[in-house]
């Protein structure tokens, strides 16, 4: 079935949405609450269809018309009692501050001053309600900025007069932005940016504003539905970890093997500036935690000369986590890159200007997201940024340090190659000891929730049950006294791995706890840190009267590395495939090459 886009007709959206409601298939259930100062029922078919195309089976809760504060604060209201996965709050200045806007239009200085102050007070009240909601609820909270007014009674004078509506909206949106910086999980989505792409004439439907309380045109509803679906997807779906790019006619114009390193199109003016802008967009992704890699059919010496010496290059040799430069197929290069980086191909985005190369990767590696660049390099940045797999709604500390972490991993690999034959247990132990590993385990804090959710969504290889959880779900478990959530941090002499492991334990009875989640980032596998982590958790639970641990393994196509974890750590299996270890603590693990500690600071 052909995917719907913002250009698809409204009738098709309505028809498709009816089908999806009746037959959701195997899509992931998702409850979405819509809270607005204007009618949002008309948004449902568009947002519902776009969410379905991201793999969700959405169910909507619609708050009463223009009851934003009541919906956020009333414990027994339809929103809070419905326990949605995500709450979308969309408001307009015209709805929140209608009396104040009327006074602004009088242009009386005292009235203008008081109206502006009251408008700021009203948005402060909204921010207080939003913060109050997120302090007590676990739903993800997404708030739209206030769109610019449809028109201003001041006309051209609006640009400079104290009664300017547009400047007032900018000030109030800045207040919303400052509020998100204080919030735990609230996210802001720029509604004005979405509607601005359409333009005023295509965005607003004045007739429907009067008749139905919905001022947005169908074109605006389609665009808004598409953007909000991307926002929700970024909150609940794993994001790409690697962008693999071609070189010729991708990072620069021309073919370096034919035009020479100084003959390629790359510079500060003309089309060369478009390629520079594309490289800067890739560097921005790298700063957000996305690894960059190269897959190019080229001569390596020519490529490295460009990386090292071309004055307009933004991407240098040190920016690449890995590369495959030669004459093999792109699909082969991608498979080798995935193996080198120890990452699944489903976390890869492949970017190329060649339709032939893109077709090959789509056919042979369907799990890879393929971005085919258009003929005009001026559109490269736009096309890259429109890829949902690269969307992020929050950055963790680990995201910001990921590129540096992979540089450290290269140093570790070099140290391993320099070591003696690692098939010799003594040599392997000496190598591990030389890493000077330090492990810190502690109970999960509120500030750890985003990274914990990210780990559950992204970790595939060393993952006992592969249970995926959103931030809201992790926060709910963190608050539940029947659960104990633990996080692992690892450092060695080459650098900080960051938060790389989780153990979620649930009380089964007075003396038995069940390991619901045990996972470890592939970056720290093979070093024994999983044993140190488990031992710290066992000691903590033993101190709280726990005598037995149970666990189950849920095999997947990817979690082979975790299959021996339980028997290797003293668990035995019964006829129901339930593993248990007891009485605790039992025999300690062989981890004398690791310095480990448990922090009881739960702030």
Beta strands, then each sheet from edge to edge (+ up, - down):
strand 1: 28-36
strand 2: 56-62
strand 3: 86-90
strand 4: 140-144
strand 5: 186-189
strand 6: 242-245
strand 7: 291-297
strand 8: 322-326
strand 9: 348-352
strand 10: 369-372
strand 11: 437-443
strand 12: 462-463
strand 13: 483-492
strand 14: 495-509
strand 15: 512-520
strand 16: 548-551
strand 17: 572-573
strand 18: 579-582
strand 19: 594-599
sheet 1: 2+ 1+ 3+ 4+ 5+
sheet 2: 8+ 7+ 6+ 9+ 10+
sheet 3: 12+ 15- 14+ 13- 11+ 19+
sheet 4: 12+ 15- 16- 18+ 17-
end
